[in-house]
């Protein structure tokens, strides 16, 4: 089964519903990536890595609004 961009977008919005916490969201995205690594839709890997990278330092942080825009874009894919 393919893990689609829309699946990740929907899951990201659900995770954001728990509140905006950079470390938690980055870790969550890392676990999602590992759980679905062999079934990612083309182009999803780089989108997930963008969220995972937030855990690597402030220069990679996305605001809550930017994450919501990313999720909306993925849902529209």
N, C-alpha and C positions, 0 to 999 in steps of 0.2 A: 504494500500500500504506500502510495506517495504522500509525504508530509508536505502539504502545499503552503505557499506564501500566505494564503487566506487562513489556514489553520494557525500559523504562527501569529498572524495579525490578531486573530480572535483571542488566542491565548495571552498575547501581550496585553491586550485591553483588560482581560480578566485579572492578570497579575497587577496591572496599574490600579485596578479597583481595590487592591489591598493597601494602597498608599504608594507614594513615590519615595523609594529608598534605593539609591544607586547600587550599593553593594549587593543587596538582595536581588534586584532585577538582573544585574549582570550575572550573578551566580545562577539564578533561575534559567537564564538564556543559555548558559553553559551546559546545564543539565539537559535542557530541551535538545540542544545540539547533539550531545552524546547519545541521548535516547533515540534520535531519529537520523543519525549520521548516514546510514545506508539508504535512506529513502527520501532525501531532500529533493524538492523540485529544483530544477535548474535556476540558478540565480539566488536561491534562498540562503545558501551558505554565507555569502558576503553580507547579506542583510543581518543574519544572526550574529556574525562576527562583529558588526558595528555595535550591537547591544552588549555583547560579551566584553568588548574592549573597554567599556565604561569602567570596568573593575581595575583597569591598568593605570588610572590617573585622571586628574581633573581635566587635562587637555582632551580627553576622549568622552567626557560626560555629555549626555544629551539631556536637555530639560524635559520635564514631564510633557510639555506641549510638543516638543520635537518627537518624543516617543509616540505620542498619540497620532501625530501626523504620519509617522512611519507605519504605524498599525493601520491607519486608514488607507494609505497607499497600498499596503500589502493586501488588504481586504478587497481593494479595487482591481487587483491583478488577475 
